[in-house]
């Protein structure tokens, strides 16, 4: 029963997540980048041009910005792998204290 409900919810949310990939990133961020990196980063949005990969805006506290910056290649790879296509090719860090909210 639980599995069937989970499958139903996932099938209902999939079209929404395909149109707004940042929603699924927010929900699964620790799973995507790992708990260590997720502790001091947070996805804000993805801005995509009509043709080609876009830019992911990732928030990080100023004290951890250099650490987050050193992991941008890993984050790009994992985000694209999670979404199943080359959604982004750049990350823009937003230095600000993180207030995590769920969609």
LUMTIMI-996566 format. One record per residue (C-alpha): residue in three letters; y, x, z negated. Coordinates in steps of 0.25 Angstrom, whole numbers, plus 5000, padded with zeros to 4 digits. Layout:
<recs>
ALAYXZ/...
</recs>
This chain:
<recs>
UNK500050005000/UNK501050114996/UNK500750195009/UNK500950065017/UNK502250045011/UNK502650185013/UNK502250175028/UNK503050045029/UNK504350105023/UNK504250235031/UNK504050155044/UNK505250065041/UNK506150185037/UNK505750275049/UNK506650215059/UNK507850235049/UNK507450375046/UNK507350405061/UNK508750355063/UNK509350425050/UNK508550555048/UNK509450595036/UNK508850475028/UNK507450525029/UNK507950665026/UNK508650615013/UNK507350545009/UNK506450665011/UNK507350785009/UNK506550854999/UNK505250845007/UNK505950895020/UNK506651015014/UNK505851035001/UNK506251004987/UNK506951144985/UNK507951124997/UNK508050974994/UNK508551014980/UNK509851064986/UNK510050994999/UNK510150855004/UNK510250795018/UNK511450725021/UNK511350685036/UNK510950725050/UNK511950725061/UNK511250725075/UNK511850725088/UNK511250635099/UNK510550755105/UNK509850855097/UNK509750895083/UNK510850875072/UNK511350925059/UNK510850895045/UNK511850895034/UNK511250945021/UNK511950935008/UNK511851054998/UNK512651094986/UNK513551204988/UNK512751294979/UNK511451284987/UNK512151275001/UNK511751415005/UNK510251395001/UNK510251265009/UNK510951335021/UNK509851445020/UNK508751325022/UNK509451255034/UNK508351305044/UNK507251255035/UNK508051115033/UNK508251095048/UNK506751125051/UNK506251035040/UNK507250915043/UNK506850925058/UNK505350935054/UNK505550815045/UNK506250725055/UNK505250775066/UNK506250815076/UNK507450915077/UNK508450825070/UNK509350945066/UNK509651085069/UNK510751115059/UNK511051085045/UNK512451075039/UNK512551095024/UNK513451005016/UNK513851075003/UNK513950974992/UNK513250934980/UNK512050844983/UNK511950704979/UNK510550654984/UNK510550514989/UNK509350444995/UNK509650355008/
</recs>
